[in-house]
Amino acid sequence: MLQIPELLAPAGDAERLRYAINYGADAVYCSLPEFGMRSAPANFTPEQLRAGCEYAHGRNAKVYVACNAFARDEDLKDLPELLTTIRTAGADALIVNDPGVIRVARKCVPDMPLHLSTQANTLNSEAALFWYERGVKRIILARELSIKQIKAMR
């Protein structure tokens, strides 16, 4: 079966989300001010995320929210509320990289698909299986892998 790749584009703000979708992106990724890894992004407010999800879904596109910052214990205390906000806004998946964030997400939003960020640096098939067994549905492999290595892992 031929699998068509998904065109995923960054959306640092609502305007960029609309541009990406209007120009053919199948999905966009964005973040709220908390837990995103991008430096100095505009980010979304919860209200903008909700409107962005409605806009994307109305055009058959998806919205993935990055929660891929490296978290300390004090960062995790507000995570359940943030995850609930993201789920309520209508996001299609979370992009994660931290086992603690994954564990909290599995408790708070168990039905939300998880995509593993390239920040998790997955370099081998055993690591990919480890993440899959913990409920991760999509794994973005480390950038250092060659096409040959990726093909062997698959």
DSSP file with accessible surface (Angstrom, degrees, kcal/mol):
  #  RESIDUE AA STRUCTURE BP1 BP2  ACC     N-H-->O    O-->H-N    N-H-->O    O-->H-N    TCO  KAPPA ALPHA  PHI   PSI    X-CA   Y-CA   Z-CA
    1    1 A M              0   0  219      0, 0.0     2,-0.4     0, 0.0     0, 0.0   0.000 360.0 360.0 360.0 129.2    0.0    0.0    0.0
    2    2 A L        -     0   0  158      1,-0.0     2,-0.6     2,-0.0     0, 0.0  -0.607 360.0-156.4 -76.3 126.4    1.4    3.4   -1.0
    3    3 A Q        -     0   0  133     -2,-0.4    -1,-0.0     0, 0.0     0, 0.0  -0.931   7.4-143.4-109.4 118.7    1.5    5.7    2.0
    4    4 A I        -     0   0  141     -2,-0.6    -2,-0.0     1,-0.1     0, 0.0  -0.659  24.7-117.3 -80.8 129.0    1.5    9.4    1.1
    5    5 A P        -     0   0  108      0, 0.0     2,-0.5     0, 0.0    -1,-0.1  -0.293  24.6-117.3 -63.9 151.2    3.7   11.5    3.4
    6    6 A E        -     0   0   58     20,-0.0     2,-0.8    19,-0.0    19,-0.1  -0.773  18.2-135.6 -88.8 129.9    2.1   14.1    5.6
    7    7 A L        -     0   0  101     -2,-0.5    19,-1.9    17,-0.2    20,-1.8  -0.801  28.5-174.0 -87.1 109.3    3.2   17.7    4.9
    8    8 A L  E     -a   27   0A  63     -2,-0.8    20,-0.2    18,-0.2    17,-0.0  -0.924   1.9-174.9-110.2 127.8    3.7   19.2    8.4
    9    9 A A  E     -a   28   0A  21     18,-2.1    20,-1.9    -2,-0.5     2,-0.1  -0.919  27.2-110.4-124.3 148.0    4.5   22.8    8.8
   10   10 A P  E     -a   29   0A  60      0, 0.0     2,-0.3     0, 0.0    20,-0.2  -0.475  24.8-167.2 -72.2 147.5    5.5   25.0   11.7
   11   11 A A        +     0   0    2     18,-2.5    20,-0.3    -2,-0.1     6,-0.1  -0.788  11.8 174.9-136.6  90.3    2.9   27.6   12.9
   12   12 A G  S    S+     0   0   20     -2,-0.3    31,-1.3    18,-0.1     2,-0.3   0.700  72.8   2.4 -71.2 -18.5    4.4   30.0   15.3
   13   13 A D  S  > S-     0   0   32     29,-0.2     4,-2.0    28,-0.1     5,-0.1  -0.936  87.8 -86.6-156.5 176.8    1.2   32.1   15.4
   14   14 A A  H  > S+     0   0   25     -2,-0.3     4,-2.2    29,-0.2     5,-0.2   0.865 122.4  53.5 -62.0 -38.2   -2.3   32.1   14.1
   15   15 A E  H  > S+     0   0   98      1,-0.2     4,-2.4     2,-0.2    -1,-0.2   0.935 110.1  46.8 -63.6 -44.4   -1.4   33.9   10.9
   16   16 A R  H  > S+     0   0  135      1,-0.2     4,-2.6     2,-0.2    -1,-0.2   0.850 108.5  56.8 -67.1 -33.1    1.3   31.4   10.0
   17   17 A L  H  X S+     0   0    2     -4,-2.0     4,-2.3     2,-0.2     5,-0.2   0.958 109.1  45.5 -60.1 -48.7   -1.2   28.6   10.8
   18   18 A R  H  X S+     0   0  108     -4,-2.2     4,-3.0     1,-0.2     5,-0.2   0.924 113.6  49.4 -62.6 -44.3   -3.6   29.9    8.2
   19   19 A Y  H  X S+     0   0  124     -4,-2.4     4,-1.9     2,-0.2    -1,-0.2   0.937 110.7  50.0 -59.5 -47.9   -0.9   30.4    5.6
   20   20 A A  H  <>S+     0   0   18     -4,-2.6     5,-2.7     1,-0.2    -2,-0.2   0.939 115.8  41.9 -58.8 -45.3    0.5   26.9    6.1
   21   21 A I  H ><5S+     0   0   14     -4,-2.3     3,-1.8     1,-0.2    -1,-0.2   0.926 112.8  52.8 -70.2 -42.8   -2.9   25.3    5.7
   22   22 A N  H 3<5S+     0   0   93     -4,-3.0    -1,-0.2     1,-0.3    -2,-0.2   0.793 109.0  51.7 -63.9 -26.0   -4.0   27.6    2.8
   23   23 A Y  T 3<5S-     0   0  189     -4,-1.9    -1,-0.3    -5,-0.2    -2,-0.2   0.233 132.4 -84.6 -98.2  13.9   -0.8   26.6    1.0
   24   24 A G  T < 5 +     0   0   42     -3,-1.8    -3,-0.2     1,-0.3   -17,-0.2   0.491  69.1 154.6 109.1   3.9   -1.4   22.9    1.4
   25   25 A A      < -     0   0    9     -5,-2.7    -1,-0.3    -6,-0.2   -17,-0.2  -0.421  32.0-155.4 -64.9 137.4   -0.1   21.7    4.7
   26   26 A D  S    S+     0   0   78    -19,-1.9    36,-1.8     1,-0.3     2,-0.3   0.718  78.9   2.2 -79.1 -26.4   -1.8   18.6    5.9
   27   27 A A  E     -ab   8  62A   0    -20,-1.8   -18,-2.1    34,-0.3     2,-0.3  -0.980  64.1-151.5-155.7 157.9   -0.9   19.5    9.5
   28   28 A V  E     -ab   9  63A   0     34,-2.1    36,-2.8    -2,-0.3     2,-0.4  -0.917   9.1-144.8-128.8 157.8    0.8   22.2   11.5
   29   29 A Y  E     +ab  10  64A  60    -20,-1.9   -18,-2.5    -2,-0.3     2,-0.3  -0.969  29.1 149.6-124.2 144.6    2.6   22.2   14.8
   30   30 A C  E     - b   0  65A   7     34,-2.0    36,-3.3    -2,-0.4     2,-0.3  -0.859  24.6-140.8-151.3-177.0    2.6   24.9   17.4
   31   31 A S        -     0   0    8    -20,-0.3    13,-2.1    -2,-0.3    36,-0.1  -0.984  15.6-119.5-151.5 162.9    2.8   25.5   21.1
   32   32 A L        -     0   0    3      2,-0.5     4,-0.4    34,-0.4    13,-0.1  -0.492  53.2 -91.6 -88.0 169.6    1.5   27.4   24.0
   33   33 A P  S    S+     0   0   85      0, 0.0     3,-0.4     0, 0.0     2,-0.3   0.837 110.2  72.1 -57.2 -29.0    4.1   29.5   25.9
   34   34 A E  S    S+     0   0  101      1,-0.2    -2,-0.5    45,-0.0    35,-0.0  -0.643 106.1   3.8 -89.2 140.5    4.7   26.7   28.3
   35   35 A F  S    S+     0   0   26     -2,-0.3    34,-1.8     1,-0.2    33,-0.8   0.479  87.5 130.5  74.1   6.5    6.7   23.5   27.3
   36   36 A G        -     0   0   22     -3,-0.4    -1,-0.2    -4,-0.4    34,-0.1  -0.686  46.7-152.6 -90.6 147.9    7.6   24.5   23.7
   37   37 A M        +     0   0   68     -2,-0.3     2,-0.2    32,-0.1    -1,-0.1   0.588  60.2 107.3 -92.8 -15.0   11.3   24.1   22.5
   38   38 A R  S    S-     0   0  132      1,-0.1     2,-0.4     2,-0.0    -2,-0.1  -0.460  73.1-119.3 -70.7 138.2   11.4   26.8   19.9
   39   39 A S  S    S-     0   0  115      1,-0.2    -1,-0.1    -2,-0.2    -2,-0.1  -0.618  83.3 -12.3 -82.4 129.9   13.3   29.9   20.8
   40   40 A A  S    S+     0   0  107     -2,-0.4    -1,-0.2     1,-0.2     2,-0.1   0.803  85.3 166.4  54.2  41.1   11.4   33.2   20.9
   41   41 A P        -     0   0   37      0, 0.0    -1,-0.2     0, 0.0   -28,-0.1  -0.480  44.9-127.8 -79.2 159.6    8.2   32.0   19.2
   42   42 A A        -     0   0   68     -2,-0.1   -29,-0.2   -30,-0.0   -30,-0.1   0.888  48.1-172.5 -69.8 -37.6    5.1   34.0   19.2
   43   43 A N        -     0   0   26    -31,-1.3     2,-0.3   -11,-0.1   -29,-0.2   0.164  20.6 -84.4  64.2 173.2    3.1   31.0   20.5
   44   44 A F        -     0   0    3    -13,-2.1   -31,-0.0   -31,-0.1   -14,-0.0  -0.859  23.6-135.6-113.8 147.4   -0.6   30.6   20.9
   45   45 A T     >  -     0   0   55     -2,-0.3     4,-2.6   -13,-0.1     5,-0.2  -0.550  40.3-102.9 -84.4 164.6   -3.0   31.6   23.7
   46   46 A P  H  > S+     0   0   47      0, 0.0     4,-2.3     0, 0.0     5,-0.2   0.908 124.9  50.7 -56.6 -37.7   -5.5   28.9   24.6
   47   47 A E  H  > S+     0   0  118      1,-0.2     4,-2.4     2,-0.2     5,-0.2   0.904 110.5  48.2 -67.5 -41.6   -8.2   30.9   22.7
   48   48 A Q  H  > S+     0   0   83      2,-0.2     4,-2.8     1,-0.2    -1,-0.2   0.882 110.0  52.9 -66.0 -36.6   -6.0   31.2   19.6
   49   49 A L  H  X S+     0   0    2     -4,-2.6     4,-2.7     2,-0.2    -2,-0.2   0.938 109.1  48.9 -63.5 -44.8   -5.3   27.5   19.8
   50   50 A R  H  X S+     0   0   91     -4,-2.3     4,-2.3     1,-0.2    -2,-0.2   0.945 114.2  45.3 -59.6 -47.5   -9.0   26.7   19.9
   51   51 A A  H  X S+     0   0   56     -4,-2.4     4,-2.6     1,-0.2    -1,-0.2   0.899 112.4  52.2 -64.5 -38.8   -9.7   29.0   16.9
   52   52 A G  H  X S+     0   0    6     -4,-2.8     4,-2.9     2,-0.2    -1,-0.2   0.897 108.7  49.9 -64.5 -39.7   -6.7   27.5   15.0
   53   53 A C  H  X S+     0   0    1     -4,-2.7     4,-3.0     2,-0.2     5,-0.3   0.922 111.3  49.0 -64.6 -43.0   -7.9   24.0   15.6
   54   54 A E  H  X S+     0   0  130     -4,-2.3     4,-2.1    -5,-0.2    -2,-0.2   0.926 112.9  47.8 -61.4 -44.4  -11.4   25.0   14.3
   55   55 A Y  H  < S+     0   0   49     -4,-2.6     4,-0.5     2,-0.2    -2,-0.2   0.947 115.2  45.0 -61.1 -48.7   -9.8   26.6   11.2
   56   56 A A  H ><>S+     0   0    0     -4,-2.9     5,-2.7     1,-0.2     3,-1.6   0.944 113.3  48.7 -62.6 -48.6   -7.6   23.6   10.5
   57   57 A H  H ><5S+     0   0   73     -4,-3.0     3,-1.5     1,-0.3    -1,-0.2   0.849 104.3  60.3 -64.5 -32.4  -10.3   21.0   11.0
   58   58 A G  T 3<5S+     0   0   59     -4,-2.1    -1,-0.3     1,-0.3    -2,-0.2   0.647 111.1  41.7 -67.0 -13.3  -12.6   23.0    8.7
   59   59 A R  T < 5S-     0   0  123     -3,-1.6    -1,-0.3    -4,-0.5    -2,-0.2   0.025 121.7-104.5-120.4  21.5  -10.0   22.5    6.0
   60   60 A N  T < 5S+     0   0  157     -3,-1.5     2,-0.3     1,-0.2    -3,-0.2   0.827  80.2 127.9  58.7  35.8   -9.2   18.8    6.8
   61   61 A A      < -     0   0    4     -5,-2.7     2,-0.3    -8,-0.1   -34,-0.3  -0.798  50.3-131.3-115.8 162.4   -5.9   19.7    8.4
   62   62 A K  E     -b   27   0A 102    -36,-1.8   -34,-2.1    -2,-0.3     2,-0.5  -0.780   5.1-144.3-113.8 159.1   -4.6   18.7   11.8
   63   63 A V  E     -b   28   0A   0     -2,-0.3    29,-3.0    27,-0.2    30,-0.9  -0.991  11.9-169.8-125.9 123.0   -3.0   20.6   14.7
   64   64 A Y  E     -bc  29  93A   4    -36,-2.8   -34,-2.0    -2,-0.5     2,-0.6  -0.935  12.6-146.9-110.4 136.3   -0.2   19.1   16.8
   65   65 A V  E     -bc  30  94A   1     28,-2.5    30,-2.6    -2,-0.4     2,-0.4  -0.906  12.5-133.5-109.9 123.5    0.9   20.9   19.9
   66   66 A A  E     + c   0  95A  10    -36,-3.3   -34,-0.4    -2,-0.6    30,-0.2  -0.615  32.0 164.8 -77.6 123.8    4.5   20.7   21.0
   67   67 A C  E     + c   0  96A   1     28,-3.6    30,-0.6    -2,-0.4    31,-0.4  -0.551  37.3 124.7-126.2  58.5    5.1   19.9   24.7
   68   68 A N        +     0   0   15    -33,-0.8   -32,-0.2    28,-0.2     2,-0.1   0.162  25.2 121.4-116.0  20.4    8.7   19.0   24.1
   69   69 A A  S    S-     0   0   21    -34,-1.8     2,-0.5     1,-0.1    28,-0.2  -0.488  75.6-100.2 -75.2 153.1   10.6   21.3   26.5
   70   70 A F        -     0   0  118     -2,-0.1     2,-0.4   -34,-0.1    -1,-0.1  -0.655  47.5-145.4 -77.2 124.1   12.8   19.5   29.0
   71   71 A A        -     0   0   22     -2,-0.5     2,-0.2   -36,-0.0    29,-0.1  -0.743  15.9-162.1-103.9 139.8   10.8   19.4   32.3
   72   72 A R    >>  -     0   0  166     -2,-0.4     4,-1.2     1,-0.0     3,-1.0  -0.629  44.4 -95.3-101.4 168.6   11.9   19.7   35.9
   73   73 A D  H >> S+     0   0  138      1,-0.3     3,-0.8    -2,-0.2     4,-0.7   0.899 125.9  53.2 -53.0 -44.4    9.6   18.6   38.8
   74   74 A E  H 34 S+     0   0  122      1,-0.2     3,-0.4     2,-0.2     4,-0.3   0.794 104.8  56.5 -65.2 -25.2    8.4   22.2   39.3
   75   75 A D  H X4 S+     0   0   65     -3,-1.0     3,-0.6     1,-0.2     4,-0.3   0.800  99.8  60.4 -72.5 -28.4    7.5   22.4   35.6
   76   76 A L  H X< S+     0   0   37     -4,-1.2     3,-1.0    -3,-0.8    -1,-0.2   0.695  82.8  79.1 -76.2 -17.3    5.2   19.4   35.9
   77   77 A K  T 3< S+     0   0  149     -4,-0.7     4,-0.3    -3,-0.4    -1,-0.2   0.857 101.9  36.7 -64.6 -32.1    2.8   20.8   38.5
   78   78 A D  T <> S+     0   0   91     -3,-0.6     4,-1.9    -4,-0.3    -1,-0.3   0.464  93.4  94.0 -95.5  -1.1    0.9   22.9   35.9
   79   79 A L  H <> S+     0   0    0     -3,-1.0     4,-3.0    -4,-0.3     5,-0.3   0.900  77.0  56.9 -62.3 -43.6    1.1   20.3   33.2
   80   80 A P  H  > S+     0   0   51      0, 0.0     4,-2.2     0, 0.0    -1,-0.2   0.928 110.3  45.3 -55.4 -43.6   -2.2   18.5   33.8
   81   81 A E  H  > S+     0   0  142     -4,-0.3     4,-2.3     2,-0.2    -2,-0.2   0.914 113.4  50.2 -64.9 -41.6   -4.1   21.8   33.4
   82   82 A L  H  X S+     0   0   16     -4,-1.9     4,-2.4     2,-0.2    -1,-0.2   0.933 110.4  49.4 -62.3 -44.8   -2.1   22.6   30.3
   83   83 A L  H  X S+     0   0    0     -4,-3.0     4,-2.6     1,-0.2    -1,-0.2   0.904 110.3  50.6 -63.5 -39.2   -2.8   19.2   28.7
   84   84 A T  H  X S+     0   0   68     -4,-2.2     4,-2.9    -5,-0.3    -1,-0.2   0.911 109.5  51.3 -64.4 -40.2   -6.5   19.5   29.5
   85   85 A T  H  X S+     0   0   40     -4,-2.3     4,-2.0     2,-0.2    -2,-0.2   0.924 110.9  48.0 -61.3 -44.4   -6.5   23.0   27.8
   86   86 A I  H  X>S+     0   0    1     -4,-2.4     5,-1.7     2,-0.2     4,-0.7   0.928 113.6  46.9 -63.4 -44.3   -4.8   21.6   24.7
   87   87 A R  H ><5S+     0   0   81     -4,-2.6     3,-1.1     1,-0.2    -2,-0.2   0.931 111.9  50.2 -63.8 -45.8   -7.3   18.6   24.5
   88   88 A T  H 3<5S+     0   0  100     -4,-2.9    -1,-0.2     1,-0.3    -2,-0.2   0.849 103.3  60.5 -63.0 -33.2  -10.3   20.9   25.0
   89   89 A A  H 3<5S-     0   0    6     -4,-2.0    -1,-0.3    -5,-0.2    -2,-0.2   0.722 119.6-110.0 -67.8 -20.2   -9.0   23.2   22.3
   90   90 A G  T <<5 +     0   0   25     -3,-1.1   -27,-0.2    -4,-0.7    -3,-0.2   0.605  54.0 168.4 103.7  13.2   -9.3   20.3   19.8
   91   91 A A      < -     0   0    1     -5,-1.7    -1,-0.2     1,-0.1   -27,-0.2  -0.257  31.0-142.8 -60.5 149.4   -5.6   19.5   19.1
   92   92 A D  S    S-     0   0   45    -29,-3.0     2,-0.3     1,-0.2   -28,-0.2   0.694  70.6  -9.0 -89.3 -23.9   -5.0   16.3   17.3
   93   93 A A  E     -c   64   0A   1    -30,-0.9   -28,-2.5    19,-0.1     2,-0.4  -0.978  60.4-118.5-165.3 162.9   -1.8   15.1   19.0
   94   94 A L  E     -cd  65 114A   0     19,-2.4    21,-3.3    -2,-0.3     2,-0.6  -0.908  17.4-143.7-108.3 139.7    0.9   16.1   21.4
   95   95 A I  E     +cd  66 115A  20    -30,-2.6   -28,-3.6    -2,-0.4     2,-0.3  -0.927  36.4 169.2-101.1 117.4    4.6   16.3   20.4
   96   96 A V  E     +cd  67 116A   0     19,-2.8    21,-3.6    -2,-0.6   -28,-0.2  -0.816  32.4 172.1-128.8 163.4    6.6   15.1   23.4
   97   97 A N        +     0   0    7    -30,-0.6   -29,-0.1    -2,-0.3    -1,-0.1   0.417  58.8  85.7-144.7 -10.3   10.1   14.1   24.3
   98   98 A D     >  -     0   0   29    -31,-0.4     4,-2.5   -29,-0.1     5,-0.2  -0.850  64.3-144.2-106.2 127.9   10.2   13.7   28.1
   99   99 A P  H  > S+     0   0   79      0, 0.0     4,-2.6     0, 0.0     5,-0.2   0.861 103.6  53.8 -56.7 -35.7    9.2   10.5   29.8
  100  100 A G  H  > S+     0   0   24      2,-0.2     4,-2.4     1,-0.2     5,-0.2   0.914 108.8  47.6 -65.3 -41.8    7.7   12.4   32.7
  101  101 A V  H  > S+     0   0    0      2,-0.2     4,-2.9     1,-0.2    -1,-0.2   0.920 112.0  50.8 -64.3 -41.4    5.5   14.5   30.3
  102  102 A I  H  X S+     0   0    8     -4,-2.5     4,-2.6     2,-0.2    -2,-0.2   0.938 110.1  49.7 -61.5 -44.7    4.5   11.3   28.6
  103  103 A R  H  X S+     0   0  164     -4,-2.6     4,-1.3     2,-0.2    -2,-0.2   0.927 113.2  45.3 -61.8 -45.1    3.5    9.7   31.9
  104  104 A V  H  X S+     0   0   26     -4,-2.4     4,-2.7     1,-0.2     3,-0.3   0.922 112.3  52.3 -65.2 -41.4    1.5   12.7   33.0
  105  105 A A  H  X S+     0   0    0     -4,-2.9     4,-2.9     1,-0.2     7,-0.2   0.912 104.9  55.0 -62.0 -41.1   -0.2   12.9   29.5
  106  106 A R  H  < S+     0   0   65     -4,-2.6    -1,-0.2     1,-0.2    -2,-0.2   0.843 114.4  41.9 -62.2 -30.7   -1.2    9.2   29.7
  107  107 A K  H  < S+     0   0  135     -4,-1.3    -2,-0.2    -3,-0.3    -1,-0.2   0.886 123.9  34.0 -79.7 -43.8   -2.9   10.0   33.1
  108  108 A C  H  < S+     0   0   46     -4,-2.7    -2,-0.2     1,-0.2    -3,-0.2   0.833 136.3  15.6 -86.5 -38.5   -4.6   13.3   32.1
  109  109 A V  S >< S+     0   0    5     -4,-2.9     3,-1.9    -5,-0.3    -1,-0.2  -0.532  70.1 166.0-134.6  66.4   -5.4   12.9   28.5
  110  110 A P  T 3  S+     0   0   83      0, 0.0    -1,-0.1     0, 0.0    -4,-0.1   0.751  75.2  53.2 -61.6 -23.6   -5.2    9.1   27.9
  111  111 A D  T 3  S+     0   0  105     -3,-0.1    -5,-0.1     2,-0.1    -2,-0.0   0.544  83.8 105.8 -88.3  -5.5   -6.9    9.3   24.5
  112  112 A M  S <  S-     0   0    1     -3,-1.9   -19,-0.1    -7,-0.2    -3,-0.1  -0.597  75.1-120.5 -79.9 125.5   -4.7   11.9   23.0
  113  113 A P        -     0   0   46      0, 0.0   -19,-2.4     0, 0.0     2,-0.4  -0.359  24.9-145.0 -63.3 142.8   -2.2   10.6   20.4
  114  114 A L  E     -de  94 136A   0     21,-0.6    23,-2.5   -21,-0.2    24,-1.3  -0.943  11.6-167.1-113.3 132.9    1.5   11.2   21.3
  115  115 A H  E     -de  95 138A  17    -21,-3.3   -19,-2.8    -2,-0.4     2,-0.5  -0.976  22.9-129.3-115.8 129.6    4.2   11.9   18.7
  116  116 A L  E     -de  96 139A   0     22,-3.4    24,-2.3    -2,-0.5   -19,-0.2  -0.671  24.6-128.6 -84.1 125.5    7.8   11.6   19.9
  117  117 A S    >   -     0   0    6    -21,-3.6     3,-2.1    -2,-0.5     5,-0.3  -0.287  16.9-118.7 -68.1 152.0    9.9   14.7   19.0
  118  118 A T  G >  S+     0   0   20      1,-0.3     3,-2.1     2,-0.2    25,-0.2   0.760 110.9  77.8 -59.6 -21.1   13.2   14.5   17.2
  119  119 A Q  G 3  S+     0   0   69      1,-0.3    -1,-0.3     2,-0.1   -22,-0.1   0.721  79.4  68.3 -62.0 -20.3   14.5   16.1   20.5
  120  120 A A  G <  S-     0   0   26     -3,-2.1    -1,-0.3   -24,-0.2    -2,-0.2   0.610 100.2-139.5 -76.9 -11.0   14.2   12.6   22.1
  121  121 A N    <   -     0   0   80     -3,-2.1     2,-0.6     1,-0.2    -2,-0.1   0.881  23.2-170.2  59.0  49.1   17.1   11.5   19.8
  122  122 A T        +     0   0    2     18,-0.4    20,-2.4    -5,-0.3    -1,-0.2  -0.599  17.0 162.9 -76.3 116.5   15.7    8.1   18.9
  123  123 A L        +     0   0   78     -2,-0.6     2,-0.3    18,-0.2    -1,-0.2   0.440  52.4  41.6-115.6  -6.1   18.6    6.3   17.1
  124  124 A N  S  > S-     0   0   79      1,-0.1     4,-1.9    29,-0.0     3,-0.1  -0.963  75.9-114.1-146.8 163.2   17.7    2.6   17.2
  125  125 A S  H  > S+     0   0   53     -2,-0.3     4,-2.6     1,-0.2     5,-0.2   0.821 112.5  58.6 -68.9 -30.6   14.8    0.2   16.8
  126  126 A E  H  > S+     0   0  137      2,-0.2     4,-2.2     1,-0.2    -1,-0.2   0.916 107.8  46.9 -64.8 -41.1   14.9   -0.9   20.4
  127  127 A A  H  > S+     0   0   26      2,-0.2     4,-2.4     1,-0.2    -2,-0.2   0.917 110.9  52.5 -64.7 -41.0   14.3    2.7   21.5
  128  128 A A  H  X S+     0   0   19     -4,-1.9     4,-2.6     1,-0.2    -2,-0.2   0.925 110.5  47.4 -61.0 -42.8   11.5    3.1   19.0
  129  129 A L  H  X S+     0   0   81     -4,-2.6     4,-2.7     2,-0.2    -1,-0.2   0.891 108.2  56.1 -65.1 -39.8    9.8   -0.1   20.4
  130  130 A F  H  X S+     0   0   82     -4,-2.2     4,-0.6     2,-0.2    -2,-0.2   0.947 111.7  42.2 -55.2 -50.4   10.3    1.3   23.9
  131  131 A W  H ><>S+     0   0   28     -4,-2.4     5,-2.0     1,-0.2     3,-1.0   0.911 112.6  53.6 -66.5 -40.9    8.4    4.5   23.1
  132  132 A Y  H ><5S+     0   0  144     -4,-2.6     3,-2.0     1,-0.3    -1,-0.2   0.913 104.3  55.5 -59.4 -42.7    5.8    2.6   21.1
  133  133 A E  H 3<5S+     0   0  139     -4,-2.7    -1,-0.3     1,-0.3    -2,-0.2   0.680 103.8  56.6 -65.3 -16.4    5.1    0.3   24.1
  134  134 A R  T <<5S-     0   0  115     -3,-1.0    -1,-0.3    -4,-0.6    -2,-0.2   0.189 130.3 -91.2-100.4  14.3    4.4    3.4   26.1
  135  135 A G  T < 5S+     0   0   19     -3,-2.0   -21,-0.6     1,-0.3     2,-0.4   0.529  74.2 147.8  95.7   6.6    1.7    4.6   23.8
  136  136 A V  E   < -e  114   0A   1     -5,-2.0    -1,-0.3     1,-0.2   -21,-0.2  -0.641  24.8-171.8 -77.6 125.1    3.7    6.8   21.4
  137  137 A K  E     +     0   0A 138    -23,-2.5     2,-0.4    -2,-0.4   -22,-0.2   0.689  69.1  30.2 -92.0 -24.0    1.9    6.6   18.0
  138  138 A R  E     -e  115   0A  83    -24,-1.3   -22,-3.4     2,-0.0     2,-0.5  -0.996  65.6-160.6-139.1 135.1    4.5    8.4   15.8
  139  139 A I  E     -e  116   0A  43     -2,-0.4     2,-0.9   -24,-0.2   -22,-0.1  -0.967   7.1-155.3-121.3 118.9    8.3    8.6   16.3
  140  140 A I        -     0   0   70    -24,-2.3   -18,-0.4    -2,-0.5   -20,-0.2  -0.845  29.1-138.5 -90.8 109.2   10.3   11.4   14.7
  141  141 A L        -     0   0   41     -2,-0.9   -18,-0.2     1,-0.2   -20,-0.1  -0.155  27.4 -78.8 -69.4 164.5   13.7    9.8   14.5
  142  142 A A    >   -     0   0    3    -20,-2.4     3,-1.4     1,-0.1    -1,-0.2  -0.265  35.5-126.0 -61.5 145.1   17.0   11.6   15.2
  143  143 A R  T 3  S+     0   0  183      1,-0.3    -1,-0.1   -25,-0.2    -2,-0.1   0.705 103.0  71.4 -66.1 -21.6   18.3   13.8   12.5
  144  144 A E  T 3  S+     0   0  132      2,-0.0    -1,-0.3     0, 0.0     2,-0.2   0.599  76.1 101.9 -74.7 -11.1   21.7   12.0   12.5
  145  145 A L    <   -     0   0   22     -3,-1.4     2,-0.1     1,-0.1   -22,-0.0  -0.513  67.6-133.4 -77.4 143.0   20.2    8.8   10.9
  146  146 A S     >  -     0   0   52     -2,-0.2     4,-2.5     1,-0.1     5,-0.2  -0.466  26.0-109.3 -84.2 164.6   20.7    8.0    7.2
  147  147 A I  H  > S+     0   0  135      1,-0.2     4,-2.8     2,-0.2     5,-0.2   0.904 121.7  55.4 -59.8 -40.3   17.9    6.9    5.0
  148  148 A K  H  > S+     0   0  173      1,-0.2     4,-2.1     2,-0.2    -1,-0.2   0.919 108.8  46.4 -59.1 -44.8   19.6    3.5    4.9
  149  149 A Q  H  > S+     0   0   97      2,-0.2     4,-2.2     1,-0.2    -2,-0.2   0.906 112.5  49.9 -66.5 -39.9   19.5    3.3    8.7
  150  150 A I  H  X S+     0   0   59     -4,-2.5     4,-2.4     2,-0.2    -2,-0.2   0.930 109.8  51.3 -63.9 -43.2   15.9    4.4    8.9
  151  151 A K  H  < S+     0   0  165     -4,-2.8    -2,-0.2     1,-0.2    -1,-0.2   0.914 109.6  49.9 -60.7 -42.4   14.9    1.8    6.3
  152  152 A A  H  < S+     0   0   86     -4,-2.1    -1,-0.2     1,-0.2    -2,-0.2   0.895 110.7  50.3 -64.3 -39.0   16.6   -0.9    8.3
  153  153 A M  H  <        0   0   45     -4,-2.2    -1,-0.2     1,-0.2    -2,-0.2   0.899 360.0 360.0 -65.2 -42.0   14.8    0.2   11.5
  154  154 A R     <        0   0  229     -4,-2.4    -1,-0.2    -5,-0.2    -2,-0.2   0.907 360.0 360.0 -64.0 360.0   11.4    0.2    9.7
